[in-house]
Amino acid sequence: MQNSFDYIIVGAGSAGCVLARRLIDTQQVTVCLIEAGVSDSNPLIHIPFGVALLSRMTSINWNYNTAPQTQLDNRSLYWPRGKVMGGSSSVNAMCYIRGQYSDYDDWAASGAIGWNAECVIPLFKLSEDNTRGESTFHGVGGPLGVSDLRYHDSLSQAFIASGQSVQLPHISDFNTHERVGVGLYQVSHRNGQRCSTAKGYIAPVKDDPNLTILSNTLVHRVLINEQTAMGVECTIDGSSTQLFANNEVLLCGGAINSPQILMLSGIGDKNHLAKYHIECLSDIPSVGQHLQDHLDVIVQVKCKTASGYALMPRLVPKYIHHAAKYATTRDGLMSSNVAEAGGFAYSQLGTADKPDLQFHFIPGIIVDHGRGIEFDYGFGVHVCHLYPKSQGYIRLQSNSPLAHPEIQPNYLSHPDDLIALVDGVKLAMTMLASSAFSAYTPSPWQPSLPLENMTDEQIIAFIKSQAQTVYHPVGTCRMGQIDDPTTVVDPHCNVKHIKRLRVVDASVMPSIIGGNTNAPTIMIAEKIAQHIIAQLT
Ligand SMILES: Cc1cc2nc3c(=O)[nH]c(=O)nc-3n(C[C@H](O)[C@H](O)[C@H](O)COP(=O)(O)OP(=O)(O)OC[C@H]3O[C@@H](n4cnc5c(N)ncnc54)[C@H](O)[C@@H]3O)c2cc1C
């Protein structure tokens, strides 16, 4: 097998597939795209409604768990991440959200020069093929299919109507400057199917002779000689191999694995590396630090009406009908991403240009990320806090690349984060109790009391016992100026003090953005691809 390539890309996830595609399109370079997981042949990946079952597919998931969280009743939280072609873009909920544009101005102000809103909006548009057509904020012709849902449940419409009870207007596009309100999400779909980055970016070029795709291949470490990345050491089908990069190694392993790979390669805090007998080649204590995530709690009600996406025998004929419909038309219930509607609102801590709460409405009951089952009718609102001040870290627990690193998000270690979530839970409870849902006769389930009968202390106890991740870890290889001790990469994503090595994925975000993180990660890869290609010519 060929063992040297111009570019080696580690991780075929949201970012890695974008870089591979853009480099291949130049027809000037060879690329090896390495993925620890398997191919994306599981049909549940491609049928949007399959998302309801994906958390049970442990073979395409890293199945991480956090360290026990002292502020969350000492619970370890489950953190799913995609281990499959397309990475987490193959297992996510497909909501297409870019964040608040002022988030990018904040990035630039913190030292990520060139990443302000004006610079990044064209990159979001470049990636996009939006069925609504070209506009100030949207693009057409890009690899990432973005579309309106072909189907949504009547409960999602009721959720939008419930916005009136808390003065949240209907918003038809959450990716403009005006996004405080509720509405249906646009989704990363093409023709009624999930459009992961593997599907959108890689499938059209998978047979290109300049592209080598190695799935089922775990990268152990980057090979570094004289502060220069030379290639990677990996296991292919159980045997250890070295692959060499003529130009660069691009780490796209995501916010957990990229810092882990850096540390296994000798880049990180020297005292921490010494503990695991790893020779420190570059002492960068910020590797793995500044972990941020969106903490989320689901307010759920039960109801007696045979509605929504319940697991109830009475609804089986409906599911069979819709499965047949989807097979022929790619339409109907199976084309739903489940998290159909949502919106943005303010807690008492939100500022004018920064709504700090996000909702995802689910027309069904969710137990343990979909791993548990509740045989009943009901629905609920995910409430998440968008700008947490709590920060954590990723650290090694072993020098084995097979071992999971320690994931310590330190949820709610800053008291403001709890204040915002309490406000969010109150808003969600008010919406669920509003007249918009009265036809469904909801009764409180989680929490079990109506808002008027609950004290703040009881709401806090509910949050601490129930909150989970909404799957947006970022910041562990923070981007910014190289003399800033909190950074790992410069504004072109070059790892500090090491030549020919970049990190390009969600881990480089200087601070967490106010929304879902797939589209922003794709945008990051689009920008770095443009930069690398400009250097080629
Ligand atoms: C369940 C879930 C739901 C989500 N819902 C949404 C949503 O609705 N909307 C949204 O915008 N965002 C959502 N997200 C978040 C979003 O998908 C992620 O932020 C984004 O995919 C991160 O991209 P990435 O490139 O950083 O990492 P990933 O896409 O996770 O890619 C990393 C890749 O690297 C591979 N890899 C890691 N280590 C190695 C190694 N050592 N060797 C070889 N390969 C390796 C991994 O297997 C993976 O394929 C969700 C995420 C999850 C998990």
The ligand as an SDF file (V2000), in Angstrom:
LIG
                    3D

 53 58  0  0  0  0  0  0  0  0999 V2000
  -25.9740   12.9410   19.0960 C   0  0  0  0  0  0  0  0  0  0  0  0
  -25.5110   14.2810   18.5340 C   0  0  0  0  0  0  0  0  0  0  0  0
  -26.4640   15.2040   18.0950 C   0  0  0  0  0  0  0  0  0  0  0  0
  -26.0480   16.4290   17.5640 C   0  0  0  0  0  0  0  0  0  0  0  0
  -26.9820   17.2540   16.9770 N   0  0  0  0  0  0  0  0  0  0  0  0
  -26.5590   18.3310   16.2770 C   0  0  0  0  0  0  0  0  0  0  0  0
  -27.4660   19.0810   15.4770 C   0  0  0  0  0  0  0  0  0  0  0  0
  -28.6670   18.7820   15.3880 O   0  0  0  0  0  0  0  0  0  0  0  0
  -26.9800   20.1520   14.7930 N   0  0  0  0  0  0  0  0  0  0  0  0
  -25.6770   20.5090   14.8530 C   0  0  0  0  0  0  0  0  0  0  0  0
  -25.3020   21.5190   14.2480 O   0  0  0  0  0  0  0  0  0  0  0  0
  -24.7910   19.8250   15.6100 N   0  0  0  0  0  0  0  0  0  0  0  0
  -25.2010   18.7210   16.2770 C   0  0  0  0  0  0  0  0  0  0  0  0
  -24.2890   17.9680   16.9660 N   0  0  0  0  0  0  0  0  0  0  0  0
  -22.8950   18.4500   17.0630 C   0  0  0  0  0  0  0  0  0  0  0  0
  -22.0990   18.2910   15.7770 C   0  0  0  0  0  0  0  0  0  0  0  0
  -22.4640   17.1150   15.0880 O   0  0  0  0  0  0  0  0  0  0  0  0
  -20.6050   18.3160   16.1090 C   0  0  0  0  0  0  0  0  0  0  0  0
  -20.2810   19.5350   16.7410 O   0  0  0  0  0  0  0  0  0  0  0  0
  -19.7110   18.1880   14.8920 C   0  0  0  0  0  0  0  0  0  0  0  0
  -20.0580   17.0420   14.1580 O   0  0  0  0  0  0  0  0  0  0  0  0
  -18.2410   18.1190   15.3290 C   0  0  0  0  0  0  0  0  0  0  0  0
  -17.4400   17.9320   14.1970 O   0  0  0  0  0  0  0  0  0  0  0  0
  -15.8990   17.5200   14.3400 P   0  0  0  0  0  0  0  0  0  0  0  0
  -15.3620   17.4710   12.9600 O   0  0  0  0  0  0  0  0  0  0  0  0
  -15.2550   18.3920   15.3320 O   0  0  0  0  0  0  0  0  0  0  0  0
  -15.9140   16.0630   14.9950 O   0  0  0  0  0  0  0  0  0  0  0  0
  -16.5780   14.7180   14.4650 P   0  0  0  0  0  0  0  0  0  0  0  0
  -17.6170   14.9910   13.4320 O   0  0  0  0  0  0  0  0  0  0  0  0
  -16.9940   13.9520   15.6640 O   0  0  0  0  0  0  0  0  0  0  0  0
  -15.3940   13.9990   13.7040 O   0  0  0  0  0  0  0  0  0  0  0  0
  -14.2710   13.4290   14.3190 C   0  0  0  0  0  0  0  0  0  0  0  0
  -13.9060   12.1850   13.5210 C   0  0  0  0  0  0  0  0  0  0  0  0
  -12.5970   11.7780   13.8550 O   0  0  0  0  0  0  0  0  0  0  0  0
  -12.5780   10.3800   14.0230 C   0  0  0  0  0  0  0  0  0  0  0  0
  -11.4600   10.0710   14.8990 N   0  0  0  0  0  0  0  0  0  0  0  0
  -11.3100   10.4680   16.1820 C   0  0  0  0  0  0  0  0  0  0  0  0
  -10.1480    9.9970   16.6900 N   0  0  0  0  0  0  0  0  0  0  0  0
   -9.5570    9.2990   15.7090 C   0  0  0  0  0  0  0  0  0  0  0  0
   -8.3460    8.5650   15.6320 C   0  0  0  0  0  0  0  0  0  0  0  0
   -7.5070    8.4610   16.6700 N   0  0  0  0  0  0  0  0  0  0  0  0
   -8.0320    7.9510   14.4530 N   0  0  0  0  0  0  0  0  0  0  0  0
   -8.8600    8.0390   13.3810 C   0  0  0  0  0  0  0  0  0  0  0  0
  -10.0350    8.7260   13.4220 N   0  0  0  0  0  0  0  0  0  0  0  0
  -10.3750    9.3440   14.5650 C   0  0  0  0  0  0  0  0  0  0  0  0
  -13.9380   10.0880   14.6320 C   0  0  0  0  0  0  0  0  0  0  0  0
  -14.3070    8.7300   14.5380 O   0  0  0  0  0  0  0  0  0  0  0  0
  -14.8330   11.0230   13.8380 C   0  0  0  0  0  0  0  0  0  0  0  0
  -15.2780   10.4240   12.6440 O   0  0  0  0  0  0  0  0  0  0  0  0
  -24.6650   16.7500   17.5200 C   0  0  0  0  0  0  0  0  0  0  0  0
  -23.7110   15.8260   17.9560 C   0  0  0  0  0  0  0  0  0  0  0  0
  -24.1190   14.5940   18.4430 C   0  0  0  0  0  0  0  0  0  0  0  0
  -23.0770   13.5900   18.8950 C   0  0  0  0  0  0  0  0  0  0  0  0
  1  2  1  0
  2  3  1  0
  2 52  2  0
  3  4  2  0
  4  5  1  0
  4 50  1  0
  5  6  2  0
  6  7  1  0
  6 13  1  0
  7  8  2  0
  7  9  1  0
  9 10  1  0
 10 11  2  0
 10 12  1  0
 12 13  2  0
 13 14  1  0
 14 15  1  0
 14 50  1  0
 15 16  1  0
 16 17  1  0
 16 18  1  0
 18 19  1  0
 18 20  1  0
 20 21  1  0
 20 22  1  0
 22 23  1  0
 23 24  1  0
 24 25  2  0
 24 26  1  0
 24 27  1  0
 27 28  1  0
 28 29  2  0
 28 30  1  0
 28 31  1  0
 31 32  1  0
 32 33  1  0
 33 34  1  0
 33 48  1  0
 34 35  1  0
 35 36  1  0
 35 46  1  0
 36 37  1  0
 36 45  1  0
 37 38  2  0
 38 39  1  0
 39 40  1  0
 39 45  2  0
 40 41  1  0
 40 42  2  0
 42 43  1  0
 43 44  2  0
 44 45  1  0
 46 47  1  0
 46 48  1  0
 48 49  1  0
 50 51  2  0
 51 52  1  0
 52 53  1  0
M  END
$$$$
